[in-house]
Amino acid sequence: MSEPAPRREADASEEMREQPIGGVGALDGQSGFGPSALATPANAVTVVRLLVSPLLFAMISDRPSGWLVWFVWTALSLTDGVDGWVARRYGTTRSGAFLDPLADKVLVLGAMFSLVAVDRFPVWPVALIAVREVAISLYRVYWGRRGLAVPARRSAKAKTLVQSLAVGAVLMPPLTDFTWLSDGLLYLAAALAVISGAQYVLDGRNAATSLGDRSDLAS
């Protein structure tokens, strides 16, 4: 199957406007939240993830392997799916679209750099992933301000999964001594970061070319 094509921000905004707002016109009797809402259940889950993340980093710095730290990491990682499900059920919001990826990056990069600090991860693949995250985030903002949304690639989702598994492999006591496993997953995540980043750049350029061609035809 082909990857999703970049689309105009107006299309994404239209989808958000179709969500029920504040319980008025909600489907099947369910309350919903409009795109401008801030105090939503999904945002509450995301904020909890942001607030608890520093505790996880401190636990990793103190003891980078143990069942408690692994459980906290796993619980925080799983909440990403929870707030996504809640958002889809009760209505997506612009604040959630900003907070959710921010919380993901803080959690994952914070955990990885904490493992670098205790010499459990090599620094260069973590630094590469961090630079990619910042660069692609700015790149998507750049195109977003020009009315173009660049959807997530499967390779980017695979990167997120693999880097989470790499952290989990270090934190889980039965696997912590298998450094080849955690390091191998980390290097794979770094490779996927480069591949998905290149795909995002090409997606943006191709979409910009297509929009330019359509504008020329319309003029």
N, C-alpha and C positions, 0 to 999 in steps of 0.2 A: 504494500500500500504506500502511496506517496505521502510525503510530509505535508502538514497543513500549510497553506499558502499565507503569506502576510496579508493582513487586511487593514482597512481604514479604521482609525479610532472611532469614527462615527458609527460604524457597525457595532463595535464593542459597546459603545455608549447606549445604542439603541437596545441591545440585549439587557443592559443594566436597567434601563427605564421600564422594561417589561416586567421587572420584578415587582411584587406587591409592596406597597409603601405603608408602613406604620399600621398595618392591619386593615387599611381602607382598601376594599377591592381585593382582599387576599383570597386565594383559591382554597376551596375545601375547608373553609373556616379557620385556616392557619394564619397566624400573624406573620407579617413579613417586614423587611426593612428596605427603605429606599437607598439609592446609591450614595446619598450624602450623610447617612446615619453614622454615628460614632459609637454609641453605647449598644453594641450588639453582642450576642453570645459568642460568635466567632472571634470578634476582636478581644473579648475577655480571655478566651483560651490563648490567643496569640500573646497578649500582654503577660499572662502568667508564665508562658514559655520564656519570654524575654527576661522577666524578673528572676526566674529560677536558674537561668543559664549561668550567671556568675557563681552560684553555689556549686554547680557542676565543675566549673573551671578550677575552683579552689579544691574540690575533692580530687580532681585529677592531679593537681600540683602536689597534694599531700600524699596520695597513694594512687598511682596510675593504673592499678589493676585490683579488682575486688567486685564481689557480687553487688554491693550497695551502689557503687559508682556506675557499674554496668546497668543496673536497674533504672537509676535516674536518667542515664543517657537514653536508654531504650524508651522510657516513658515520655521523655521530652521529644524524641524523634517521632513517636507515634502520634503525638498531639498535632503534628502537621496535617495528618490525614483527618483528624477529628475536626479541626477548625475549618478545613476545606469542605467536609461533609455538611457541617452546620451552615456554612455560608451558602452552599448550593441549595439547602433546604429552605432557609429563611430569607435569602436575598443577598446578592453580592453588593459590596460597597466600595467606594473609591478608597476609603481609609483602610479597609481590609486588603485591597489590592496592593497597597504600599506596605502595611505592617507585616503581612504574612511572609513575603520573601525576605524582608529585613530580618525578621526573627529567625528564619531558616539560616541565613548567612551568618548571623551573630552566633547561633548555636554551633554550627558545623565548623566555621573557621576558628571560633574561640576554642573549641575542643581540640582541633588539630594543632593550633599554636601552643596550647597547654601541653600537648604531648611532645612538641618540639622542645619546649622549655625543660622537660624532664628527660630529654635524650631518647625518647621512644619513637619519634618520627624524624627522618631527615628533613632539613629545612627547605631545600630547593623545590621539591614538588609541592609542598604546602604553600610556599611563596608564589609559585606559578599559578596554582589554583586561585589564590587570593587576588592576584593581579587580574586574572581572567574574569573573576566575579565582578570586580569594580569596573573594568573596561566594558564588559558586555552590559552591565546595568546602565552605565552612562550612554552607551550606544543605543540601547532601547529607549532611553529617555529622549535622546536626540531625535530619533525617528517619531517617537510619540508626539513630540511638540510640533511635528510636521504632519500630523494626522495619520500616521501609519503605525499599526500594531504588528510587532514581530512575535508570533506565537512560539511557545517552547518547543524545542526539538526533542525527539526521543533520545538522542545521544546525550542531551543535557539532563534528562530525567535519569538515564542510566548512570551518568556521572554522580548525581546526587545519591543514588542508591549505593554505588560502589564506595564512595568516600565515607558514607555512614557505616558500611560494613567494615571498612578499614579501621575506623575508630573503635567500633564494637569488638573487633578481633583483639585489640590491645587491652581493652577494659575487661573482657571476659577471662576469668582466671584459668580455665582449661586451655585457652588459646594464646595467652599472653606470651608464652615462651616461643611460640612459632613465629618468630620475627619475619621469616620469609613470606608468611601468609599476609600479615598486616602491611608489610612493605610492598609486596606484590600488588595488593589491592590499591594501595596509595599511588603507586606508579601508574596503574591502570586508570585510576581516577584523573591523574594529571594528563594522561594521553587523551582521555575523553574530554577533558576541559579544553585542550587545544583544538580537537576536532569539532566539538560543538561550537566553540567560539568562532572558528572559521566559517562554519555553516551559517551562524547568525549574521556575520558580515556579508556573506554572499546573498543571503535572503534579503537583507536590507537594500543592497545595491540592485538586485534584480527587481525588487518591488518598486524602487525609485525609478528605474528605467521604464518599467511598465506604466507607471503613473505619468511619466513624462511623455511617453508615446501616446497615451490616451488624451492628454492635454493638447498635444499637437494636432490630433485628429479633430478634437472638439473646436479648436480655434479656426 
